[in-house]
Amino acid sequence: MNLTTSHLIALLPLLIVGTTVIVVMLGVAWRRHHVASATVTVIGLNLALLSLLAVLNVTPLEVTPLIVVDKYAVLYMALILVASLACSTLAHAYLEGLDDQREEFYMLLLCATMGGLLLVSSQHLASLFIGLELLSVPIYGMAAYTYRDRTSLEAGIKYMVLSAMASAFLLFGMALLYAEAGTLSFSGLSARMSGGELSSAWTLMGVGMMVIGLGFKLSLAPFHLWTPDVYEGAPAPVSAFLATVSKIAVFAVLLRFFMTAPATGDGWLHTVIAIIAFLSMLVGNLLALTQNNLKRLLGYSSIAHLGYLLTVIVASDGLAIETAGIYLITYVATTLGAFGVVTLVSSPYQGPDAGQLYHYRGLFWRRPYLTAVLTLMMLSLAGIPLTAGFIGKFYALAIGVESSLWWLVAGIVIGSALGLYYYLRVMVTLYLHEPGESRRDATANWGQRSGGVMVLLLALAVLVIGIYPQPIISLVRSATLITAG
Amino acid sequence: MEISFYLAAIVAVFATFRVVTHTNPVHALLYLVVSLLAVAMAFFALGAPFAAALEIIVYAGAIMVLFVFVMMMLNLGSAAVDRERQWLQSSLWIGPSIMATVLILVFAYAFIDGGGIGTVSGETLMAKEVGIALFGPYLLIVELASFLLLAALVAAAHIGRDDSRREQPLRNLNGSVRQPSKLEQGGER
């Protein structure tokens, strides 16, 4: 395998992030310095983001049979890098109060980002698996990073055990598919499937097991049990990372897999995915109704949102790629903003995060702008017009109607109605009178710190996308997927 | 060759079942070693002798021995001698031994009957083919797998770090602050 210059250019984001890991590691080995590590991380991620402009000149390009860098991959790489940037600025504000070694966090974050970058550009089950592990293994460490706090350690261990289980399912499914098809590449599998050679029970079982594995990572309905606990226990920046980067990457590769190799020929798998989507919408929203913990509530809300998003895979035609892109962009901006506010209120680190809703009671009277941001994010999650969330939900409904998936359309409508209730509950809490008891609060100058600036920018983005979505839509439209290998 | 594959596979399934059901960690590990050996035999029968050798060297050899050592070292003390005698009761090692004997008989049969390295079907994959695949299409994945190991190492090093080496006062799990005792510090240096 000869790698030419254009191959190396296509790999630039991965190479830059990988180099940053090494630089941060050597820096830590030489002298521990929190701000320096965070700065190097942010510079590396920004360089990787810039390098995407160069990558655009060489796309679409196949780098080894395992990785393809097309415009679709570039769009999701950009989304992942932006989300990682946001998480690292949040982590910087958060970790300042941690009485422990803080620099390793950035190494883990960068490694997980590499996993995400690999996943969105993989067109082969081997790179899918390695990418998924590279994404998950650092998250074990990140979730348990503040391990002197029991809930964080519990979150880490829970995520590790269940994620390993999901990986086992995924691997077994891949093995079954390989035994039947004799190839691991998406296009190879697709060719064998469309030839009708792969309709045996083994193939369906293999694809089904892979759906279980990926469904776990996306926390879809029957496999969602870990989500609220891990979101609650993990440090807030890590929850943000889990809710964004990990979801984007896994969903992007799932969509690529189903666009390239639609295993929906006989309708069996199609029905299963539709049921999973419908269940996720209902379960996520119903369980969130009585939550008094904002982090758990966001966890349940992410289950519901992934359910809405899964409509795209059930439809898998026409608007699918565009819808997925728009929905993920709006979802990521909104979720990052919401977790950003939680992080700012909980930072610098001083024990368990401020997750309970009563921590936020009367926040408006103390931090009006921060409250405005959280309110905006809640409105966007609920899908109120003039926010980004509305555009995403509109697209999801449109694709459901276009493909006549009436059950899923009903699910989205019911889910949104339920969602409105609990998002409004959070908002009401923010504007209630202040309680007399002691509470957690953001630092006084949060708006001038990097984390605060990032949250304000996200709020601006959510508004702009909500009011004037055209640039984003045309950007997503240009991100075409290369299906033929 | 086919019969040896199925025999090895049966042994692997039984041994793994015992790993899961056994309550004593050392015995479970013993069965795990047998299970890994059986998987190696299955690889061998499938015509992948290189993978089989790696399985034995890396998993059954290095990693499992490490596991057993750690497991035994965790329980040092006066009671350990009694416990080790208890571990060596014949009823406990007889199961793994029988399975290992079956495996070696299968191996011997495969070697004599198959006239050397054979396969169930398809061609035999030697180290050269594996190397060409690893440094050809899978090159990037091999490199990225090293990052995976790095990430796992960093996570393990952070969480499993020895607290008694720290100079500052540190927080316990229950939130109270404690000073590392003289004894703990002395023990480390």
Chai-1 contact restraints between the chains, C-beta under 6 A:
chainA,res_idxA,chainB,res_idxB,connection_type,confidence,min_distance_angstrom,max_distance_angstrom,comment,restraint_id
A,M1,B,G136,contact,1.0,0.0,6.0,A-B,restraint_1
A,M1,B,L139,contact,1.0,0.0,6.0,A-B,restraint_2
A,T64,B,P137,contact,1.0,0.0,6.0,A-B,restraint_3
A,T64,B,L140,contact,1.0,0.0,6.0,A-B,restraint_4
A,P65,B,P137,contact,1.0,0.0,6.0,A-B,restraint_5
A,E104,B,V154,contact,1.0,0.0,6.0,A-B,restraint_6
A,E104,B,H158,contact,1.0,0.0,6.0,A-B,restraint_7
A,M107,B,V154,contact,1.0,0.0,6.0,A-B,restraint_8
A,L108,B,A151,contact,1.0,0.0,6.0,A-B,restraint_9
A,L108,B,V154,contact,1.0,0.0,6.0,A-B,restraint_10
A,C111,B,F147,contact,1.0,0.0,6.0,A-B,restraint_11
A,C111,B,A151,contact,1.0,0.0,6.0,A-B,restraint_12
A,M114,B,F147,contact,1.0,0.0,6.0,A-B,restraint_13
A,A126,B,I141,contact,1.0,0.0,6.0,A-B,restraint_14
A,S127,B,I141,contact,1.0,0.0,6.0,A-B,restraint_15
A,I130,B,I141,contact,1.0,0.0,6.0,A-B,restraint_16
A,I130,B,L144,contact,1.0,0.0,6.0,A-B,restraint_17
A,I130,B,A145,contact,1.0,0.0,6.0,A-B,restraint_18
A,E133,B,L148,contact,1.0,0.0,6.0,A-B,restraint_19
A,L134,B,L148,contact,1.0,0.0,6.0,A-B,restraint_20
A,V137,B,L148,contact,1.0,0.0,6.0,A-B,restraint_21
A,V137,B,A151,contact,1.0,0.0,6.0,A-B,restraint_22
A,V137,B,A152,contact,1.0,0.0,6.0,A-B,restraint_23
A,P138,B,A151,contact,1.0,0.0,6.0,A-B,restraint_24
A,Y140,B,A155,contact,1.0,0.0,6.0,A-B,restraint_25
A,G141,B,A155,contact,1.0,0.0,6.0,A-B,restraint_26
A,A144,B,I159,contact,1.0,0.0,6.0,A-B,restraint_27
A,Y147,B,I159,contact,1.0,0.0,6.0,A-B,restraint_28
A,R148,B,R171,contact,1.0,0.0,6.0,A-B,restraint_29
A,R150,B,L173,contact,1.0,0.0,6.0,A-B,restraint_30
